[in-house]
Amino acid sequence: MSVTRVLHDAANQRDQHDRRHHPAVDVIEGDLWVRHGQLLAYHDRPLGPLPFVVGSRGLISRRPPNPPDADELIGLVESGASLMLDLRSWFRDPAADAAHALLGLPDRSRVTISCEDWPIADRMRAWLPGIGVAYSIGSKRELRRFIEGRRDGSLPQTGVSVRESLLRSADDVDQLRTLSGNLAVWTVDDVDRGLELVELGVDTLISNRLQVLNAV
């Protein structure tokens, strides 16, 4: 079974955009935030209007210098790239801005929208036929909520992007693939773990490391 290989964070950094041509990369991933009325791509979490972001090293007193905007990312798609865009909803719902930016894209089949706020993903699917959507799942509680919602019919079949540590067995993977239709896992930076997840049957593997994507 083939797996879709996603290079995490690459769409957020202009010097990584050419990685979309790498033979081990099928999709590049980025994060979209609304800042001062503009959709911008960067990974760290902003603190509203304050000049700080929160990243893996904690609170950082800076803002990303001149990050890519939505128009630049759409230009990548128009040139043949495939994108996975994580819509970040802290401080402002980005759905309307993102839908407006993507509305003029004739072929949306190479764009997947993921979001931890699932109603945003639902709205994007309704507004933009043909676009891929995925619910982002980062905790056991969210995982239970998705499984229960699918079983009782309160949630539609929707692809999921799941924290890799939540998947422990082939049964876990089979259940989620059946309920969702498409299972992506993040962020897998160990080659052995990546190979294990591919063997278990995941559809999409998201990694920061080209070595992992090369191996699978």
N, C-alpha and C positions, 0 to 999 in steps of 0.2 A: 504494500500500500504506500502510495506517495504522500508526503507531508508538505504542507506549505510552510516555507521558512521565512520568518519575519525578523528583520534587524531592528531591535528596540532602540528608540531615541534618535534614530538616524535622520528622520525628517525634521527634527528640531534644530539640526546643525548644518549649516550650508556646506561646511567642508566634508560632510558625510553624504551629501546627496548623490554623489557619483557612485556610492556603494550600491545603488539600485542596479548597476550594471554588473555587479559581481556575480559569478556563476552560482554561488551558494545562497544568494539573496533573491527571494521571490517578491517580497513586500518590504517597504520601509515604514516604520511606525513613528508617530509623533503625537504631541499633546496640544490641544487647542484651548486657549483661555480667552475670555473677553477682557481686555484692558483698555480703559478710556475709549470705549466704543469701537475697538478694533480687535479682530481675531488674530492672535499671535501664537506661534508655536514654540514652546519650551517646556522643559520637564519639571522644574521646581515649582512648588506651590506658592503663589503670591499671597501676601497679607493685605488684601484690599488695596487702598491707596497708599499704604505705608511703603517706604523704600526697602523692603525686606522680602526675602523668599525663604521657604522652608524646603531643604533638600535632605539628602542622606546624611549630611554632616550637621544637621540641625539648622538653627536660624542663621541666615547669611544676610549681611547688610548690603545688598546690592540688588539690582534688577538686571535681567539678561540684556546685554548690549545688542540693540538692533536685531531682534530675532526674526526669523522668517514669518511672513504673514500668510493668510489663507490664499491670496492670489498666487503667491509663489508656489505653494503646494499644488494648487490646481494646475498651474503650468507644468509641473512635473507629471501629473496624470495625463495631460494633453500630449506630452512628449513620449508617453508609453509606460510610465511608472505605475506601480500599484501601491496604494497607501492604506494603512490602518491608522485611523485618527481617533484618539481618545478624547472625547469632549469632557472638559473639566468644568464642573458646575458650582464651585465655591464662589460666593459673592454675586454671581450673575448667571442666569440660565443662558447657555450659548446656543440653544437649539435654533432660534429664529435667525440669528446671524449666520450660523453655519449653513442652514438650509438656503438662505439667500445667496451665500457665496457659491454653493454647489449647484444652484438651480440651472445655471446656463451650461453645465457640463453635459454634453450630449450622451456620453457613455459613462454611466456611473458604476458599471460592473467591476471596475478596478478600485473601488473605494469601499472600505468597511468602516463603519462608525461603531465605536464601543463607548460605553458610559457606565459609571457606577450608579448613576441615577437612572433607573430603568425606564421611567416614563419619557425621558428625553430620547432614548433610543426608539421608543414606540412612536413618538411624534416624527422623528426623522424618517422612519419607514413609511409613515402615512403621507408625509409631504413629498418624499423623493422616491417614487417607484423605481425599482432596479438597484437601489443602493443596498449594500450588505449592512446588517446591524448585529450587534452582540451585546449581551448584558455582561458587564464586568463583575466578577465574583471573587472577593478577597478574603472571606471569612467563612467559618463553618455555619454561622447563622445565616448568611446570605445564601450559601449552598442549600441548606435545608429549606429556606424560603422558596428558592427556585424549584426544587424537586416537588415540594408540596403544592406550589402553584400550578405546575404542569399537571400533576395528578388530579387536582380538583377542578381543572379547567379555567382557573382564574388568570393564568398567564398563557399567552400564545406561544407556539413553538418559535423559539428564537435562539440563534447561536449564542454561545457563551464563551467568555475569556476568563479562565480560572487560574488562580494562584496554584503553582505546580505542587506545593506541599499538601494541598487538599486531596490529591489523587494518590491512592495507595495500592490499588489493585485493578486488574482487568475488569472486574465487576463494576467498580466506580466509573471507569471509562465507558464501558458498554452502556450503563444506565444513562450517563449524561449525553452520550452521542444519540441515543434513542430519543431522549426528551428534548434535546436542543436542535438536532440536525447537523450541528457543526461544533466541534470542541477545540478551542484554542487554549494553550497553557502558557503562563508567564511566571516569572522570567527565568529561563532555564540556562544557567551559565556553567554547568558541569556536563562534560561530554557523556559520561556514563549515564547520568540521569536523563539526558536527552535521548540517548539510544533506548533506554528503558521505556520512556514514554511513547516513543514511536512504535516500539514493539507492542505496547499495550493498546495502541490503535488511535492515538490522538490525531486530529486532522491538521492542526496548525501548531507550530512551535515558535515561541518568541524568545529571543536571546539577545544579549549584549555582545556576544562573542562570535566572530566569524568561524572560529575553530569548531564551535558546537554546530553551527549551521552546515559547515562543510562535512561534518561527521555523519549527519543524518540525511 
